[in-house]
Amino acid sequence: MRSIGFSELLGIVAVALMLAVLTVRGGVAMWMLAARRQRGPMLASRSCAHCKQQIPVLGSFFPLCSQRV
C-alpha cells in the first residue's frame, strides 16, 4: 500500500473546496429566491377603501369590514 503524494492531496483539497463553495453559493441563491418570492405578493396587495386594511391578493371579499372588492 502506497501513500498519496502532495499533488494528489492538493487535488483532493481543491475538489473539496470547490464543492464547499458551490454548496454555499447554491444555498445563498436558494435563500435569495425564497426571499424574493415572499416579497412578491406583498407588492401587489391592495388596501380596502372602507377600512384601509390590506386585502388578500387572491381574495375578492374582505372579511374584516364585510365589503366586496
mmCIF file of the N, C-alpha and C atoms, coordinates in Angstrom:
data_MODEL
# 
_entry.id   MODEL 
# 
loop_
_atom_site.group_PDB 
_atom_site.id 
_atom_site.type_symbol 
_atom_site.label_atom_id 
_atom_site.label_alt_id 
_atom_site.label_comp_id 
_atom_site.label_asym_id 
_atom_site.label_entity_id 
_atom_site.label_seq_id 
_atom_site.pdbx_PDB_ins_code 
_atom_site.Cartn_x 
_atom_site.Cartn_y 
_atom_site.Cartn_z 
_atom_site.occupancy 
_atom_site.B_iso_or_equiv 
_atom_site.pdbx_formal_charge 
_atom_site.auth_seq_id 
_atom_site.auth_comp_id 
_atom_site.auth_asym_id 
_atom_site.auth_atom_id 
_atom_site.pdbx_PDB_model_num 
ATOM 1   N N  . MET A 1 1  ? 0.839   -1.163 0.000  1.00 0.00 ? 1  MET A N  1 
ATOM 2   C CA . MET A 1 1  ? 0.000   0.000  0.000  1.00 0.00 ? 1  MET A CA 1 
ATOM 3   C C  . MET A 1 1  ? 0.892   1.237  0.000  1.00 0.00 ? 1  MET A C  1 
ATOM 4   N N  . ARG A 1 2  ? 0.619   2.117  -0.940 1.00 0.00 ? 2  ARG A N  1 
ATOM 5   C CA . ARG A 1 2  ? 1.441   3.326  -1.018 1.00 0.00 ? 2  ARG A CA 1 
ATOM 6   C C  . ARG A 1 2  ? 0.671   4.510  -0.465 1.00 0.00 ? 2  ARG A C  1 
ATOM 7   N N  . SER A 1 3  ? 1.376   5.521  -0.014 1.00 0.00 ? 3  SER A N  1 
ATOM 8   C CA . SER A 1 3  ? 0.732   6.725  0.500  1.00 0.00 ? 3  SER A CA 1 
ATOM 9   C C  . SER A 1 3  ? 0.507   7.704  -0.651 1.00 0.00 ? 3  SER A C  1 
ATOM 10  N N  . ILE A 1 4  ? -0.409  8.626  -0.460 1.00 0.00 ? 4  ILE A N  1 
ATOM 11  C CA . ILE A 1 4  ? -0.688  9.589  -1.516 1.00 0.00 ? 4  ILE A CA 1 
ATOM 12  C C  . ILE A 1 4  ? 0.386   10.673 -1.503 1.00 0.00 ? 4  ILE A C  1 
ATOM 13  N N  . GLY A 1 5  ? 0.635   11.213 -2.659 1.00 0.00 ? 5  GLY A N  1 
ATOM 14  C CA . GLY A 1 5  ? 1.627   12.270 -2.777 1.00 0.00 ? 5  GLY A CA 1 
ATOM 15  C C  . GLY A 1 5  ? 1.012   13.644 -2.563 1.00 0.00 ? 5  GLY A C  1 
ATOM 16  N N  . PHE A 1 6  ? 1.870   14.643 -2.601 1.00 0.00 ? 6  PHE A N  1 
ATOM 17  C CA . PHE A 1 6  ? 1.425   16.010 -2.378 1.00 0.00 ? 6  PHE A CA 1 
ATOM 18  C C  . PHE A 1 6  ? 0.457   16.473 -3.463 1.00 0.00 ? 6  PHE A C  1 
ATOM 19  N N  . SER A 1 7  ? 0.719   16.130 -4.711 1.00 0.00 ? 7  SER A N  1 
ATOM 20  C CA . SER A 1 7  ? -0.154  16.572 -5.804 1.00 0.00 ? 7  SER A CA 1 
ATOM 21  C C  . SER A 1 7  ? -1.549  15.935 -5.698 1.00 0.00 ? 7  SER A C  1 
ATOM 22  N N  . GLU A 1 8  ? -1.590  14.681 -5.272 1.00 0.00 ? 8  GLU A N  1 
ATOM 23  C CA . GLU A 1 8  ? -2.890  14.035 -5.098 1.00 0.00 ? 8  GLU A CA 1 
ATOM 24  C C  . GLU A 1 8  ? -3.650  14.649 -3.927 1.00 0.00 ? 8  GLU A C  1 
ATOM 25  N N  . LEU A 1 9  ? -2.928  14.943 -2.843 1.00 0.00 ? 9  LEU A N  1 
ATOM 26  C CA . LEU A 1 9  ? -3.552  15.594 -1.697 1.00 0.00 ? 9  LEU A CA 1 
ATOM 27  C C  . LEU A 1 9  ? -4.060  16.979 -2.067 1.00 0.00 ? 9  LEU A C  1 
ATOM 28  N N  . LEU A 1 10 ? -3.292  17.695 -2.848 1.00 0.00 ? 10 LEU A N  1 
ATOM 29  C CA . LEU A 1 10 ? -3.708  19.017 -3.307 1.00 0.00 ? 10 LEU A CA 1 
ATOM 30  C C  . LEU A 1 10 ? -4.959  18.922 -4.181 1.00 0.00 ? 10 LEU A C  1 
ATOM 31  N N  . GLY A 1 11 ? -5.056  17.923 -5.020 1.00 0.00 ? 11 GLY A N  1 
ATOM 32  C CA . GLY A 1 11 ? -6.245  17.717 -5.853 1.00 0.00 ? 11 GLY A CA 1 
ATOM 33  C C  . GLY A 1 11 ? -7.479  17.421 -5.026 1.00 0.00 ? 11 GLY A C  1 
ATOM 34  N N  . ILE A 1 12 ? -7.321  16.599 -3.995 1.00 0.00 ? 12 ILE A N  1 
ATOM 35  C CA . ILE A 1 12 ? -8.449  16.265 -3.118 1.00 0.00 ? 12 ILE A CA 1 
ATOM 36  C C  . ILE A 1 12 ? -8.933  17.506 -2.377 1.00 0.00 ? 12 ILE A C  1 
ATOM 37  N N  . VAL A 1 13 ? -8.008  18.298 -1.867 1.00 0.00 ? 13 VAL A N  1 
ATOM 38  C CA . VAL A 1 13 ? -8.368  19.521 -1.156 1.00 0.00 ? 13 VAL A CA 1 
ATOM 39  C C  . VAL A 1 13 ? -9.047  20.509 -2.101 1.00 0.00 ? 13 VAL A C  1 
ATOM 40  N N  . ALA A 1 14 ? -8.555  20.626 -3.333 1.00 0.00 ? 14 ALA A N  1 
ATOM 41  C CA . ALA A 1 14 ? -9.154  21.542 -4.309 1.00 0.00 ? 14 ALA A CA 1 
ATOM 42  C C  . ALA A 1 14 ? -10.588 21.132 -4.640 1.00 0.00 ? 14 ALA A C  1 
ATOM 43  N N  . VAL A 1 15 ? -10.822 19.853 -4.820 1.00 0.00 ? 15 VAL A N  1 
ATOM 44  C CA . VAL A 1 15 ? -12.170 19.373 -5.113 1.00 0.00 ? 15 VAL A CA 1 
ATOM 45  C C  . VAL A 1 15 ? -13.094 19.605 -3.923 1.00 0.00 ? 15 VAL A C  1 
ATOM 46  N N  . ALA A 1 16 ? -12.605 19.365 -2.710 1.00 0.00 ? 16 ALA A N  1 
ATOM 47  C CA . ALA A 1 16 ? -13.418 19.591 -1.514 1.00 0.00 ? 16 ALA A CA 1 
ATOM 48  C C  . ALA A 1 16 ? -13.759 21.069 -1.370 1.00 0.00 ? 16 ALA A C  1 
ATOM 49  N N  . LEU A 1 17 ? -12.816 21.958 -1.607 1.00 0.00 ? 17 LEU A N  1 
ATOM 50  C CA . LEU A 1 17 ? -13.087 23.390 -1.538 1.00 0.00 ? 17 LEU A CA 1 
ATOM 51  C C  . LEU A 1 17 ? -14.091 23.828 -2.594 1.00 0.00 ? 17 LEU A C  1 
ATOM 52  N N  . MET A 1 18 ? -13.953 23.292 -3.805 1.00 0.00 ? 18 MET A N  1 
ATOM 53  C CA . MET A 1 18 ? -14.879 23.639 -4.881 1.00 0.00 ? 18 MET A CA 1 
ATOM 54  C C  . MET A 1 18 ? -16.301 23.202 -4.528 1.00 0.00 ? 18 MET A C  1 
ATOM 55  N N  . LEU A 1 19 ? -16.443 21.999 -3.983 1.00 0.00 ? 19 LEU A N  1 
ATOM 56  C CA . LEU A 1 19 ? -17.775 21.526 -3.589 1.00 0.00 ? 19 LEU A CA 1 
ATOM 57  C C  . LEU A 1 19 ? -18.349 22.364 -2.450 1.00 0.00 ? 19 LEU A C  1 
ATOM 58  N N  . ALA A 1 20 ? -17.514 22.769 -1.509 1.00 0.00 ? 20 ALA A N  1 
ATOM 59  C CA . ALA A 1 20 ? -17.990 23.606 -0.408 1.00 0.00 ? 20 ALA A CA 1 
ATOM 60  C C  . ALA A 1 20 ? -18.454 24.966 -0.915 1.00 0.00 ? 20 ALA A C  1 
ATOM 61  N N  . VAL A 1 21 ? -17.693 25.568 -1.822 1.00 0.00 ? 21 VAL A N  1 
ATOM 62  C CA . VAL A 1 21 ? -18.071 26.872 -2.369 1.00 0.00 ? 21 VAL A CA 1 
ATOM 63  C C  . VAL A 1 21 ? -19.359 26.769 -3.164 1.00 0.00 ? 21 VAL A C  1 
ATOM 64  N N  . LEU A 1 22 ? -19.492 25.727 -3.971 1.00 0.00 ? 22 LEU A N  1 
ATOM 65  C CA . LEU A 1 22 ? -20.713 25.562 -4.761 1.00 0.00 ? 22 LEU A CA 1 
ATOM 66  C C  . LEU A 1 22 ? -21.927 25.311 -3.868 1.00 0.00 ? 22 LEU A C  1 
ATOM 67  N N  . THR A 1 23 ? -21.742 24.583 -2.778 1.00 0.00 ? 23 THR A N  1 
ATOM 68  C CA . THR A 1 23 ? -22.845 24.321 -1.856 1.00 0.00 ? 23 THR A CA 1 
ATOM 69  C C  . THR A 1 23 ? -23.300 25.611 -1.188 1.00 0.00 ? 23 THR A C  1 
ATOM 70  N N  . VAL A 1 24 ? -22.355 26.408 -0.710 1.00 0.00 ? 24 VAL A N  1 
ATOM 71  C CA . VAL A 1 24 ? -22.705 27.675 -0.064 1.00 0.00 ? 24 VAL A CA 1 
ATOM 72  C C  . VAL A 1 24 ? -23.352 28.623 -1.061 1.00 0.00 ? 24 VAL A C  1 
ATOM 73  N N  . ARG A 1 25 ? -22.791 28.687 -2.258 1.00 0.00 ? 25 ARG A N  1 
ATOM 74  C CA . ARG A 1 25 ? -23.344 29.579 -3.280 1.00 0.00 ? 25 ARG A CA 1 
ATOM 75  C C  . ARG A 1 25 ? -24.762 29.151 -3.676 1.00 0.00 ? 25 ARG A C  1 
ATOM 76  N N  . GLY A 1 26 ? -24.991 27.856 -3.787 1.00 0.00 ? 26 GLY A N  1 
ATOM 77  C CA . GLY A 1 26 ? -26.331 27.366 -4.106 1.00 0.00 ? 26 GLY A CA 1 
ATOM 78  C C  . GLY A 1 26 ? -27.315 27.664 -2.992 1.00 0.00 ? 26 GLY A C  1 
ATOM 79  N N  . GLY A 1 27 ? -26.869 27.540 -1.737 1.00 0.00 ? 27 GLY A N  1 
ATOM 80  C CA . GLY A 1 27 ? -27.731 27.862 -0.607 1.00 0.00 ? 27 GLY A CA 1 
ATOM 81  C C  . GLY A 1 27 ? -28.102 29.331 -0.583 1.00 0.00 ? 27 GLY A C  1 
ATOM 82  N N  . VAL A 1 28 ? -27.143 30.193 -0.875 1.00 0.00 ? 28 VAL A N  1 
ATOM 83  C CA . VAL A 1 28 ? -27.417 31.634 -0.910 1.00 0.00 ? 28 VAL A CA 1 
ATOM 84  C C  . VAL A 1 28 ? -28.386 31.955 -2.037 1.00 0.00 ? 28 VAL A C  1 
ATOM 85  N N  . ALA A 1 29 ? -28.203 31.332 -3.188 1.00 0.00 ? 29 ALA A N  1 
ATOM 86  C CA . ALA A 1 29 ? -29.103 31.571 -4.317 1.00 0.00 ? 29 ALA A CA 1 
ATOM 87  C C  . ALA A 1 29 ? -30.526 31.119 -3.988 1.00 0.00 ? 29 ALA A C  1 
ATOM 88  N N  . MET A 1 30 ? -30.657 29.974 -3.323 1.00 0.00 ? 30 MET A N  1 
ATOM 89  C CA . MET A 1 30 ? -31.993 29.497 -2.959 1.00 0.00 ? 30 MET A CA 1 
ATOM 90  C C  . MET A 1 30 ? -32.627 30.406 -1.912 1.00 0.00 ? 30 MET A C  1 
ATOM 91  N N  . TRP A 1 31 ? -31.832 30.913 -0.963 1.00 0.00 ? 31 TRP A N  1 
ATOM 92  C CA . TRP A 1 31 ? -32.349 31.820 0.053  1.00 0.00 ? 31 TRP A CA 1 
ATOM 93  C C  . TRP A 1 31 ? -32.832 33.123 -0.577 1.00 0.00 ? 31 TRP A C  1 
ATOM 94  N N  . MET A 1 32 ? -32.067 33.652 -1.546 1.00 0.00 ? 32 MET A N  1 
ATOM 95  C CA . MET A 1 32 ? -32.469 34.892 -2.218 1.00 0.00 ? 32 MET A CA 1 
ATOM 96  C C  . MET A 1 32 ? -33.736 34.675 -3.029 1.00 0.00 ? 32 MET A C  1 
ATOM 97  N N  . LEU A 1 33 ? -33.858 33.530 -3.680 1.00 0.00 ? 33 LEU A N  1 
ATOM 98  C CA . LEU A 1 33 ? -35.063 33.228 -4.450 1.00 0.00 ? 33 LEU A CA 1 
ATOM 99  C C  . LEU A 1 33 ? -36.280 33.125 -3.532 1.00 0.00 ? 33 LEU A C  1 
ATOM 100 N N  . ALA A 1 34 ? -36.124 32.479 -2.392 1.00 0.00 ? 34 ALA A N  1 
ATOM 101 C CA . ALA A 1 34 ? -37.232 32.365 -1.447 1.00 0.00 ? 34 ALA A CA 1 
ATOM 102 C C  . ALA A 1 34 ? -37.618 33.731 -0.888 1.00 0.00 ? 34 ALA A C  1 
ATOM 103 N N  . ALA A 1 35 ? -36.639 34.574 -0.620 1.00 0.00 ? 35 ALA A N  1 
ATOM 104 C CA . ALA A 1 35 ? -36.936 35.913 -0.107 1.00 0.00 ? 35 ALA A CA 1 
ATOM 105 C C  . ALA A 1 35 ? -37.660 36.743 -1.166 1.00 0.00 ? 35 ALA A C  1 
ATOM 106 N N  . ARG A 1 36 ? -37.283 36.591 -2.414 1.00 0.00 ? 36 ARG A N  1 
ATOM 107 C CA . ARG A 1 36 ? -37.937 37.329 -3.493 1.00 0.00 ? 36 ARG A CA 1 
ATOM 108 C C  . ARG A 1 36 ? -39.370 36.848 -3.679 1.00 0.00 ? 36 ARG A C  1 
ATOM 109 N N  . ARG A 1 37 ? -39.614 35.548 -3.520 1.00 0.00 ? 37 ARG A N  1 
ATOM 110 C CA . ARG A 1 37 ? -40.975 35.025 -3.661 1.00 0.00 ? 37 ARG A CA 1 
ATOM 111 C C  . ARG A 1 37 ? -41.873 35.499 -2.536 1.00 0.00 ? 37 ARG A C  1 
ATOM 112 N N  . GLN A 1 38 ? -41.345 35.635 -1.328 1.00 0.00 ? 38 GLN A N  1 
ATOM 113 C CA . GLN A 1 38 ? -42.155 36.100 -0.218 1.00 0.00 ? 38 GLN A CA 1 
ATOM 114 C C  . GLN A 1 38 ? -42.491 37.571 -0.358 1.00 0.00 ? 38 GLN A C  1 
ATOM 115 N N  . ARG A 1 39 ? -41.593 38.351 -0.926 1.00 0.00 ? 39 ARG A N  1 
ATOM 116 C CA . ARG A 1 39 ? -41.829 39.773 -1.091 1.00 0.00 ? 39 ARG A CA 1 
ATOM 117 C C  . ARG A 1 39 ? -42.783 40.062 -2.239 1.00 0.00 ? 39 ARG A C  1 
ATOM 118 N N  . GLY A 1 40 ? -42.826 39.213 -3.258 1.00 0.00 ? 40 GLY A N  1 
ATOM 119 C CA . GLY A 1 40 ? -43.601 39.474 -4.459 1.00 0.00 ? 40 GLY A CA 1 
ATOM 120 C C  . GLY A 1 40 ? -45.075 39.763 -4.237 1.00 0.00 ? 40 GLY A C  1 
ATOM 121 N N  . PRO A 1 41 ? -45.831 38.872 -3.588 1.00 0.00 ? 41 PRO A N  1 
ATOM 122 C CA . PRO A 1 41 ? -47.259 39.122 -3.408 1.00 0.00 ? 41 PRO A CA 1 
ATOM 123 C C  . PRO A 1 41 ? -47.556 40.350 -2.553 1.00 0.00 ? 41 PRO A C  1 
ATOM 124 N N  . MET A 1 42 ? -46.673 40.717 -1.647 1.00 0.00 ? 42 MET A N  1 
ATOM 125 C CA . MET A 1 42 ? -46.926 41.879 -0.812 1.00 0.00 ? 42 MET A CA 1 
ATOM 126 C C  . MET A 1 42 ? -46.921 43.162 -1.632 1.00 0.00 ? 42 MET A C  1 
ATOM 127 N N  . LEU A 1 43 ? -46.125 43.188 -2.696 1.00 0.00 ? 43 LEU A N  1 
ATOM 128 C CA . LEU A 1 43 ? -46.075 44.380 -3.539 1.00 0.00 ? 43 LEU A CA 1 
ATOM 129 C C  . LEU A 1 43 ? -47.371 44.558 -4.325 1.00 0.00 ? 43 LEU A C  1 
ATOM 130 N N  . ALA A 1 44 ? -48.062 43.454 -4.605 1.00 0.00 ? 44 ALA A N  1 
ATOM 131 C CA . ALA A 1 44 ? -49.279 43.520 -5.399 1.00 0.00 ? 44 ALA A CA 1 
ATOM 132 C C  . ALA A 1 44 ? -50.530 43.636 -4.529 1.00 0.00 ? 44 ALA A C  1 
ATOM 133 N N  . SER A 1 45 ? -50.383 43.747 -3.224 1.00 0.00 ? 45 SER A N  1 
ATOM 134 C CA . SER A 1 45 ? -51.558 43.797 -2.361 1.00 0.00 ? 45 SER A CA 1 
ATOM 135 C C  . SER A 1 45 ? -52.240 45.159 -2.466 1.00 0.00 ? 45 SER A C  1 
ATOM 136 N N  . ARG A 1 46 ? -53.535 45.154 -2.169 1.00 0.00 ? 46 ARG A N  1 
ATOM 137 C CA . ARG A 1 46 ? -54.334 46.371 -2.225 1.00 0.00 ? 46 ARG A CA 1 
ATOM 138 C C  . ARG A 1 46 ? -54.838 46.685 -0.835 1.00 0.00 ? 46 ARG A C  1 
ATOM 139 N N  . SER A 1 47 ? -55.396 47.842 -0.668 1.00 0.00 ? 47 SER A N  1 
ATOM 140 C CA . SER A 1 47 ? -55.993 48.182 0.624  1.00 0.00 ? 47 SER A CA 1 
ATOM 141 C C  . SER A 1 47 ? -57.484 48.458 0.420  1.00 0.00 ? 47 SER A C  1 
ATOM 142 N N  . CYS A 1 48 ? -58.256 48.172 1.451  1.00 0.00 ? 48 CYS A N  1 
ATOM 143 C CA . CYS A 1 48 ? -59.701 48.341 1.419  1.00 0.00 ? 48 CYS A CA 1 
ATOM 144 C C  . CYS A 1 48 ? -60.032 49.837 1.438  1.00 0.00 ? 48 CYS A C  1 
ATOM 145 N N  . ALA A 1 49 ? -60.990 50.249 0.633  1.00 0.00 ? 49 ALA A N  1 
ATOM 146 C CA . ALA A 1 49 ? -61.383 51.651 0.577  1.00 0.00 ? 49 ALA A CA 1 
ATOM 147 C C  . ALA A 1 49 ? -62.156 52.062 1.825  1.00 0.00 ? 49 ALA A C  1 
ATOM 148 N N  . HIS A 1 50 ? -62.712 51.098 2.536  1.00 0.00 ? 50 HIS A N  1 
ATOM 149 C CA . HIS A 1 50 ? -63.531 51.397 3.707  1.00 0.00 ? 50 HIS A CA 1 
ATOM 150 C C  . HIS A 1 50 ? -62.720 51.456 5.002  1.00 0.00 ? 50 HIS A C  1 
ATOM 151 N N  . CYS A 1 51 ? -61.863 50.451 5.219  1.00 0.00 ? 51 CYS A N  1 
ATOM 152 C CA . CYS A 1 51 ? -61.149 50.385 6.500  1.00 0.00 ? 51 CYS A CA 1 
ATOM 153 C C  . CYS A 1 51 ? -59.638 50.510 6.355  1.00 0.00 ? 51 CYS A C  1 
ATOM 154 N N  . LYS A 1 52 ? -59.122 50.632 5.136  1.00 0.00 ? 52 LYS A N  1 
ATOM 155 C CA . LYS A 1 52 ? -57.699 50.830 4.843  1.00 0.00 ? 52 LYS A CA 1 
ATOM 156 C C  . LYS A 1 52 ? -56.800 49.663 5.244  1.00 0.00 ? 52 LYS A C  1 
ATOM 157 N N  . GLN A 1 53 ? -57.371 48.482 5.493  1.00 0.00 ? 53 GLN A N  1 
ATOM 158 C CA . GLN A 1 53 ? -56.575 47.298 5.789  1.00 0.00 ? 53 GLN A CA 1 
ATOM 159 C C  . GLN A 1 53 ? -56.152 46.644 4.481  1.00 0.00 ? 53 GLN A C  1 
ATOM 160 N N  . GLN A 1 54 ? -55.078 45.830 4.516  1.00 0.00 ? 54 GLN A N  1 
ATOM 161 C CA . GLN A 1 54 ? -54.624 45.160 3.305  1.00 0.00 ? 54 GLN A CA 1 
ATOM 162 C C  . GLN A 1 54 ? -55.574 44.039 2.926  1.00 0.00 ? 54 GLN A C  1 
ATOM 163 N N  . ILE A 1 55 ? -55.882 43.964 1.649  1.00 0.00 ? 55 ILE A N  1 
ATOM 164 C CA . ILE A 1 55 ? -56.764 42.941 1.106  1.00 0.00 ? 55 ILE A CA 1 
ATOM 165 C C  . ILE A 1 55 ? -55.902 41.776 0.638  1.00 0.00 ? 55 ILE A C  1 
ATOM 166 N N  . PRO A 1 56 ? -56.290 40.542 0.913  1.00 0.00 ? 56 PRO A N  1 
ATOM 167 C CA . PRO A 1 56 ? -55.537 39.395 0.397  1.00 0.00 ? 56 PRO A CA 1 
ATOM 168 C C  . PRO A 1 56 ? -55.463 39.447 -1.129 1.00 0.00 ? 56 PRO A C  1 
ATOM 169 N N  . VAL A 1 57 ? -54.337 39.017 -1.671 1.00 0.00 ? 57 VAL A N  1 
ATOM 170 C CA . VAL A 1 57 ? -54.105 39.115 -3.113 1.00 0.00 ? 57 VAL A CA 1 
ATOM 171 C C  . VAL A 1 57 ? -55.112 38.277 -3.897 1.00 0.00 ? 57 VAL A C  1 
ATOM 172 N N  . LEU A 1 58 ? -55.435 37.098 -3.399 1.00 0.00 ? 58 LEU A N  1 
ATOM 173 C CA . LEU A 1 58 ? -56.318 36.202 -4.144 1.00 0.00 ? 58 LEU A CA 1 
ATOM 174 C C  . LEU A 1 58 ? -57.791 36.405 -3.815 1.00 0.00 ? 58 LEU A C  1 
ATOM 175 N N  . GLY A 1 59 ? -58.106 37.240 -2.871 1.00 0.00 ? 59 GLY A N  1 
ATOM 176 C CA . GLY A 1 59 ? -59.487 37.378 -2.439 1.00 0.00 ? 59 GLY A CA 1 
ATOM 177 C C  . GLY A 1 59 ? -60.239 38.492 -3.147 1.00 0.00 ? 59 GLY A C  1 
ATOM 178 N N  . SER A 1 60 ? -61.546 38.343 -3.221 1.00 0.00 ? 60 SER A N  1 
ATOM 179 C CA . SER A 1 60 ? -62.394 39.406 -3.751 1.00 0.00 ? 60 SER A CA 1 
ATOM 180 C C  . SER A 1 60 ? -63.385 39.880 -2.696 1.00 0.00 ? 60 SER A C  1 
ATOM 181 N N  . PHE A 1 61 ? -63.368 39.224 -1.537 1.00 0.00 ? 61 PHE A N  1 
ATOM 182 C CA . PHE A 1 61 ? -64.238 39.607 -0.433 1.00 0.00 ? 61 PHE A CA 1 
ATOM 183 C C  . PHE A 1 61 ? -63.351 39.852 0.782  1.00 0.00 ? 61 PHE A C  1 
ATOM 184 N N  . PHE A 1 62 ? -63.507 41.011 1.420  1.00 0.00 ? 62 PHE A N  1 
ATOM 185 C CA . PHE A 1 62 ? -62.670 41.354 2.546  1.00 0.00 ? 62 PHE A CA 1 
ATOM 186 C C  . PHE A 1 62 ? -63.434 41.093 3.831  1.00 0.00 ? 62 PHE A C  1 
ATOM 187 N N  . PRO A 1 63 ? -63.028 40.130 4.631  1.00 0.00 ? 63 PRO A N  1 
ATOM 188 C CA . PRO A 1 63 ? -63.822 39.701 5.773  1.00 0.00 ? 63 PRO A CA 1 
ATOM 189 C C  . PRO A 1 63 ? -63.836 40.695 6.955  1.00 0.00 ? 63 PRO A C  1 
ATOM 190 N N  . LEU A 1 64 ? -62.864 41.574 7.088  1.00 0.00 ? 64 LEU A N  1 
ATOM 191 C CA . LEU A 1 64 ? -62.817 42.445 8.263  1.00 0.00 ? 64 LEU A CA 1 
ATOM 192 C C  . LEU A 1 64 ? -63.925 43.493 8.257  1.00 0.00 ? 64 LEU A C  1 
ATOM 193 N N  . CYS A 1 65 ? -64.216 44.060 7.097  1.00 0.00 ? 65 CYS A N  1 
ATOM 194 C CA . CYS A 1 65 ? -65.285 45.067 7.058  1.00 0.00 ? 65 CYS A CA 1 
ATOM 195 C C  . CYS A 1 65 ? -66.475 44.582 6.227  1.00 0.00 ? 65 CYS A C  1 
ATOM 196 N N  . SER A 1 66 ? -66.459 43.351 5.796  1.00 0.00 ? 66 SER A N  1 
ATOM 197 C CA . SER A 1 66 ? -67.556 42.711 5.042  1.00 0.00 ? 66 SER A CA 1 
ATOM 198 C C  . SER A 1 66 ? -67.897 43.441 3.763  1.00 0.00 ? 66 SER A C  1 
ATOM 199 N N  . GLN A 1 67 ? -66.902 43.879 3.037  1.00 0.00 ? 67 GLN A N  1 
ATOM 200 C CA . GLN A 1 67 ? -67.121 44.565 1.763  1.00 0.00 ? 67 GLN A CA 1 
ATOM 201 C C  . GLN A 1 67 ? -66.595 43.707 0.615  1.00 0.00 ? 67 GLN A C  1 
ATOM 202 N N  . ARG A 1 68 ? -67.306 43.738 -0.496 1.00 0.00 ? 68 ARG A N  1 
ATOM 203 C CA . ARG A 1 68 ? -66.846 43.043 -1.685 1.00 0.00 ? 68 ARG A CA 1 
ATOM 204 C C  . ARG A 1 68 ? -65.972 44.005 -2.483 1.00 0.00 ? 68 ARG A C  1 
ATOM 205 N N  . VAL A 1 69 ? -64.833 43.500 -2.931 1.00 0.00 ? 69 VAL A N  1 
ATOM 206 C CA . VAL A 1 69 ? -63.872 44.356 -3.628 1.00 0.00 ? 69 VAL A CA 1 
ATOM 207 C C  . VAL A 1 69 ? -63.916 44.060 -5.110 1.00 0.00 ? 69 VAL A C  1 
# 
